[in-house]
Amino acid sequence: MKKDTNNAESPAKVPEICHTPDVPVAGTGKQVVLLIAILAGFITPFDGSAVNIALPAIGAEFHMDAIALSWVATAYLLSSALFLVPFGKIADIYGRKKVFLYGIMIFSLSSLIMTMASSSEMLIGVRVVQGIGSAMIFGTGVAIVTSVFPPGERGKALGTYITAVYIGLSVGPLLGGAMTQYLGWRSIFFVNVPIGITAVILILWKIKGEWAECRGEKFDLTGSVIYGAAVVAVMYGFSVLPELKGVALLALGTLGVIVFALFEIRTSSPVLDISLLTKNRIFAFSNLSALINYSATYAVTFLLSLDLQYTKGFTPEHAGLILVAQPVVMAMVSPIAGRLSDRTEPRIVASAGMAFTALGLFLLIFLTELTPLWHLIITLFILGIGFGLFSSPNTNAIMSSVDKKFYGVASGMNGTMRLLGQMLSMGIAMMIFAIVIGPVEITPEYYSQFVLSLHYAFILFTAFCILGIFASLVRGNRSSVAYAHTSEKGKK
C-alpha cells in the first residue's frame, strides 16, 4: 500500500495508511480475547497492591528510609508512564497482539527475577523493567477489547475488564499480606509467573489475527524521547522537593511537555496526535478527569498500609484484610457502572463516582492514631463506590470518542493519565514525607510527624477530587459534535 505523499502538507493529520481492516472475531473469540485481557488486567494491579502492603517488610530487610521505600512503587510507575504512549503507537503500527504478548512475557520474567533481588538498587532496577512490561500490556489491552467489542457491548466488556483490575487490587493486599507474613515478601512476585504463562499460552493458541490499523507508518522516536525526558524530569523533581533542584526539574519538565506538544503538531507521524486533545472535548476532559482521579487516590492505599502497620500495630496480613474492603466494593460496582455507561451519559456516572471519592478522602483527613476501625472501613467502602462508578464509564468515554485507528494511542493515553496521576499522587506523598519527616526510617519517635503527613496529603487529595468533579461534568455528552465527528470518521 503506497504512502500518501500529500501528508507533508497537513502534518497534524495521520497518514491515510491507517485504515487496515478490522480482524473479524466471532462470539467465542470475543470471550477468549476478554479472558486474556482479564488475566493480564489482574496481574499488574495485583503486583502493585501486594507490593504496597509488603513495603514495611522490604524496608526492614534493606534498611530503606521512607523516601527510598516510596521509589519501590514509583520506579514501576515511572517506567510504565514513559513507555505507555510510545508502545500504544507501536502497537497501532506493528500489531497490538504482538506488543501485548511481549509485554506479558517481560512482566512475568521480571517478576521471577524480583524473587532473587539481593539489594535495594537491584529491587528498584527490576521494578523499572516490570514497568516496561506493564506499559506494553496496558498500552494494548484496552485497545484490543475496544477493537473486538462494538459500542453497544463495549461498556459491559470494559466494565468486566476493569472488574478484573479491581479483583487484582482486592486480592493484592489480602494475599500479599498473608504471603509476606508467612512466606516472605519475595513470594508475592512469584504469583505473577503462572498467570503470565497461562495468558501467553492462550494468546499463541487461540488468537490468530492481529490489530494494526497503522501498519507501515513511521514511528516517532524523537517525540517519544522528548516525552520520556519531560516525564522523568517532572517525577524526579517531585521526589527531591522542596530543594531548589526539585523546582528546577519541575520547570524543565513543564518546558519539555510544551516542546513535545509543539513538535508533535509539526511532525507527519506523531506518537500522539495533539488534535485529539485540542479538538475532541470528550477525549481531552475524560483524560483530564482520569489524571485528577488517580492523582487524588493512588497513594491512599500506600499511606493507609503504612498507617495500619506502623501507628496501629497491625500485621501485614491484618492490614491487607482491612484494606481489601475498598477494592472489593470497586469490583462489585464497576460492571454495573460499565453497563450504565452503555445506556446513559458516561460523564454523569463518572462524575457521581468522583463525588463519592471526594467524600471518602474528606473523611480520611480526620484520621488519627485513635480513629476506630469501623470509621476507616466505612470510608474505604465509600471510596470503593467512588472508584467503581468512575473508572469504567470514563474509559468507555475515552475509547468511544476516537476513530479506531487511534485505539492504541487512546488506550496508551488513558493508561498514561492513570500512571501520571499515580506518580503525581506518590510524588505528593514523597514530597510531604521529605518536608515533614525527612529522610529517616519511620520509627515510634516519628509517628506524630507521620500522622501529620497523612493529614496534609488527604487535604490536598480532597481538593484535587473536588476539582475533578467539575472536569468530569464539563466534558460534554457523547452525542456532541466532537464525538459524532470522530465516530463518523471511524465508519469510513
Sequence and secondary structure as in RCSB ss.txt:
>XXXX:A:sequence
MKKDTNNAESPAKVPEICHTPDVPVAGTGKQVVLLIAILAGFITPFDGSAVNIALPAIGAEFHMDAIALSWVATA
YLLSSALFLVPFGKIADIYGRKKVFLYGIMIFSLSSLIMTMASSSEMLIGVRVVQGIGSAMIFGTGVAIVTSVFP
PGERGKALGTYITAVYIGLSVGPLLGGAMTQYLGWRSIFFVNVPIGITAVILILWKIKGEWAECRGEKFDLTGSV
IYGAAVVAVMYGFSVLPELKGVALLALGTLGVIVFALFEIRTSSPVLDISLLTKNRIFAFSNLSALINYSATYAV
TFLLSLDLQYTKGFTPEHAGLILVAQPVVMAMVSPIAGRLSDRTEPRIVASAGMAFTALGLFLLIFLTELTPLWH
LIITLFILGIGFGLFSSPNTNAIMSSVDKKFYGVASGMNGTMRLLGQMLSMGIAMMIFAIVIGPVEITPEYYSQF
VLSLHYAFILFTAFCILGIFASLVRGNRSSVAYAHTSEKGKK
>XXXX:A:secstr
    GGGGG TTS  TT         HHHHHHHHHHHHHHHHHHHHHHHHHHHHHHHHHHHHT  HHHHHHHHHH
HHHHHHHHHHHHHHHHHHH HHHHHHHHHHHHHHHHHHHTT  SHHHHHHHHHHHHHHHHHHHTTHHHHHHHHS 
HHHHHHHHHHHHHHHHHHHHHHHHHHHHHHHHT TTHHHHTHHHHHHHHHHHHHHH      TTTT    HHHHH
HHHHHHHHHHHHHHTTTSHHHHHHHHHHHHHHHHHHHHHHH SS SS THHHHS HHHHHHHHHHHHHHHHHHHH
HHHHHHHHHHTS   HHHHHHHHTHHHHHHHHHHHHHHHHHHHS HHHHHHHHHHHHHHHHHHHTT  TT  HHH
HHHHHHHHHHHHHHHHHHHHHHHHHTS GGGHHHHHHHHHHHHHHHHHHHHHHHHHHHHHHT SS   GGGHHHH
HHHHHHHHHHHHHHHHHHHHHHHTT  TTSHHHHHHHHHHH 
